[in-house]
Amino acid sequence: MPDTSAEPSRRAAVIGAGGRVGRAVTAALLRDSWDVVAVVRDPERHDLPPHPRLHVTRGDAQRPDGLAPALATVEAAVLAVTPFTAPPDSFDGFDPDYYVTIVTGLAAHWPAPHRRLVAVGLAATLRLDTGELVMDDPELFPPFLRPFALAHARQADALRDTGLEWAMLVPPSGFGLAPPAGPGRSLVREPVTRRQATAGLSHADYADAVAGELGAPTLHGGRAAVVPPPVDDLPMLAG
Ligand SMILES: NC(=O)c1ccc[n+]([C@@H]2O[C@H](COP(=O)([O-])OP(=O)(O)OC[C@H]3O[C@@H](n4cnc5c(N)ncnc54)[C@H](OP(=O)(O)O)[C@@H]3O)[C@@H](O)[C@H]2O)c1
């Protein structure tokens, strides 16, 4: 469909565009008139539907020097990669700095004047209004997955030191388990309630929140949970 917008397109990279979250974010950004550079490890294997503003490029997030030419063309990026599509049998050999390496590498190899990064978070890292983290409650998060949760948590700490204009949007633990609810989602600062941390949220609704944070940023150097309606009565950052 031709783009009838009078505004010049903005350009964003989606790193991990072939994954569940990456595909939904790519679709939301294309809908919002972004040019999207879809970074995938194997362009032959992705199944992203063709689109005139979609540019698929090969890249490995753990080798961000190779991403520099693509990053130089974008003002924004979404980080949606995971080393585990399904829970692993073991964390032997897992690098706890998996995400730290990626975000510090992106910052070092992204030679653009405006560098807005939205990182996909993990529900296990959310702080509850009881003072606990979700990952501390074995009813909410399997303890054997803790190394992965800690690697995600380290990502936020590393982002604070990068100089990037970053935000982390944390989905609830029912991510991907609810049908799209449409408008009405909220970004909620921590601490969150147990109900908010465990809500169901579709990938499409989460992707809308990401597209919103790229198009009209409200979070500057911070994290928020993406919560579907209805939500508890907590301070909202955006509707
Ligand atoms: N409730 C929650 O909090 C929750 C639930 C699910 C996911 N998440 C988070 O959401 C994010 C995305 O997860 P997902 O469900 O979309 O996972 P997914 O479907 O497994 O997709 C992950 C994508 O990452 C890509 N990838 C992995 N390593 C990469 C690298 N080094 N360079 C470039 N691409 C790489 C994979 O590409 P290949 O095709 O090349 O393997 C794959 O397309 C992760 O941060 C995950 O932890 C959170």
The ligand as an ORCA input file, in Angstrom:
! r2SCAN-3c Opt
* xyz 0 1
  N       6.984    -12.554     30.006
  C       8.165    -12.054     29.636
  O       8.761    -11.242     30.324
  C       8.779    -12.487     28.325
  C       8.247    -13.583     27.624
  C       8.835    -13.916     26.405
  C       9.930    -13.199     25.909
  N      10.406    -12.158     26.633
  C      11.555    -11.385     26.126
  O      11.242    -10.893     24.848
  C      12.423    -10.826     24.056
  C      12.165    -11.523     22.720
  O      11.719    -12.846     22.961
  P      10.882    -13.667     21.875
  O       9.800    -14.361     22.602
  O      10.546    -12.824     20.701
  O      11.967    -14.749     21.457
  P      12.088    -15.583     20.090
  O      10.774    -15.753     19.449
  O      12.886    -16.795     20.432
  O      12.933    -14.626     19.166
  C      14.215    -14.256     19.520
  C      14.910    -13.761     18.290
  O      16.198    -13.338     18.700
  C      17.052    -13.623     17.633
  N      18.414    -13.646     18.120
  C      18.928    -14.411     19.114
  N      20.225    -14.123     19.280
  C      20.515    -13.163     18.373
  C      21.691    -12.451     18.041
  N      22.846    -12.676     18.685
  N      21.642    -11.535     17.039
  C      20.497    -11.296     16.375
  N      19.341    -11.928     16.651
  C      19.366    -12.864     17.625
  C      16.597    -14.964     17.122
  O      17.034    -15.077     15.802
  P      17.348    -16.480     15.091
  O      16.105    -16.735     14.307
  O      18.531    -16.189     14.283
  O      17.587    -17.506     16.169
  C      15.080    -14.830     17.224
  O      14.529    -14.347     16.016
  C      13.534    -11.420     24.911
  O      14.210    -10.382     25.569
  C      12.776    -12.260     25.912
  O      13.489    -12.491     27.089
  C       9.849    -11.762     27.813
*
